[in-house]
């Protein structure tokens, strides 16, 4: 097990914890404000999540 792999794993774990606290609508709004898109995201976004 290399250090790089473990580091990547820890980053993913920490980001998962951070993004659980942020609502989907805020994430969608931020994404759309970053750059003009060809199409907008749908109003109701279905996101599958798992509590592993």
Secondary structure as GFF3:
##gff-version 3
##sequence-region A 1 52
A	DSSP	alpha_helix	3	20	.	.	.	ID=ss1
A	DSSP	alpha_helix	24	34	.	.	.	ID=ss2
###
